[in-house]
Amino acid sequence: MSQFAFSLVSPERELFSGDVDAVLVPGSEGLFEVRAGHAPLMATLSPGMLEVHRGGTVQKTFVRGGFADVSPNGLTILAEKAVAEAELKGDVVADEKALAQKTLGDSAADPDAQLDAQRALGTLENF
């Protein structure tokens, strides 16, 4: 299987950089998979689990907001917030759920923000 370069960056740190087999991305228009040779694409992210497939293993990371840039050089994810699945516990999950609940309760929030909040809660309900 052909690999390609992938980088996942949040404002706090670079969470991943290396060659991968595939990445499943939670885009605002739905999930999409990137593999080697993917057509160039720029997409916004929705809250959800990003899945990095490499060498038969899957690494999951919760992302909230940001952008995905697929180019001939590979895939770069610039996430507003990114938390590795192993770190999704306690206060981190509670804070993300509270933020989503606040958005859902805000009658002035735009429909896209409301949808993102619902997606975040759906993703985090098992943590």
C-alpha positions in Angstrom: 0.0 0.0 0.0 1.3 3.4 -0.9 1.9 5.9 1.9 1.8 9.7 1.9 2.9 12.5 4.3 0.5 13.5 7.0 0.7 16.2 9.7 -1.8 17.0 12.4 -1.2 20.4 14.2 -3.2 22.2 16.9 -2.3 25.6 18.4 -0.7 23.8 21.4 1.5 21.3 19.5 2.1 19.0 16.6 0.3 15.8 17.4 1.5 13.7 14.4 3.9 13.9 11.5 4.8 11.0 9.3 3.9 8.7 6.5 0.5 7.0 6.7 -1.6 4.6 4.7 -4.9 6.5 5.0 -6.7 9.2 7.1 -10.4 9.4 7.7 -11.3 13.0 8.2 -14.5 14.4 9.8 -15.3 17.2 7.2 -18.1 19.7 7.5 -19.7 18.0 4.5 -19.2 14.5 6.0 -16.5 12.0 6.5 -13.9 11.6 3.7 -10.9 9.4 3.4 -7.5 10.5 2.1 -5.1 8.0 0.5 -1.9 8.5 -1.6 -2.7 10.2 -4.8 -5.9 12.0 -3.6 -7.0 15.0 -5.6 -6.1 18.4 -4.1 -8.8 19.5 -1.7 -9.3 22.1 1.0 -12.1 21.4 3.6 -13.3 22.6 6.9 -13.5 20.2 9.8 -16.4 19.3 12.0 -16.1 17.9 15.5 -15.4 14.2 15.3 -12.8 11.5 15.4 -9.9 11.6 13.0 -8.6 8.2 12.2 -5.0 7.7 11.1 -4.3 4.3 9.5 -0.6 3.2 9.4 0.9 -0.2 9.2 -2.3 -2.0 10.3 -2.9 0.2 13.3 -5.4 3.0 13.8 -4.8 6.1 15.9 -7.8 8.2 16.8 -7.9 11.8 17.7 -10.9 14.0 18.5 -10.8 17.2 16.5 -13.0 20.3 16.8 -12.9 22.8 14.0 -10.1 23.7 11.7 -9.0 22.9 8.1 -7.8 19.9 6.0 -5.5 20.6 3.1 -4.8 17.8 0.7 -2.0 18.7 -1.8 0.5 16.8 -3.9 2.8 16.9 -0.9 0.3 15.1 1.4 -2.4 16.0 4.0 -2.1 18.7 6.6 -4.8 19.1 9.3 -4.8 22.4 11.2 -7.2 21.7 14.0 -8.7 24.3 16.3 -8.6 21.6 19.0 -7.1 18.1 18.8 -7.0 15.6 21.6 -5.6 12.0 21.3 -8.2 9.3 22.1 -6.0 8.2 25.1 -6.3 11.7 26.5 -10.1 11.9 26.2 -11.1 11.6 29.8 -12.2 13.5 32.8 -12.0 17.3 32.6 -11.2 17.3 28.9 -14.4 15.5 27.9 -16.4 17.5 30.4 -15.1 20.8 29.1 -15.9 19.8 25.4 -19.4 18.6 26.3 -20.1 21.8 28.3 -18.9 23.9 25.3 -21.2 21.9 23.0 -24.2 22.2 25.4 -23.7 25.9 25.8 -23.8 26.3 22.0 -26.9 24.2 21.7 -28.6 26.3 24.4 -27.6 29.6 22.7 -30.6 30.6 20.6 -28.4 33.2 18.8 -26.0 30.5 17.6 -26.0 29.9 13.8 -27.3 26.6 12.4 -23.7 25.4 11.5 -22.5 26.0 15.1 -25.6 24.1 16.4 -24.8 21.2 14.1 -21.2 21.1 15.1 -22.2 21.1 18.8 -24.5 18.1 18.1 -21.7 16.3 16.3 -19.3 16.9 19.2 -21.8 15.6 21.7 -22.4 12.5 19.5 -18.7 11.8 19.3 -18.0 12.3 23.0 -21.0 10.4 24.4 -18.9 7.2 24.8 -16.1 8.8 26.8 
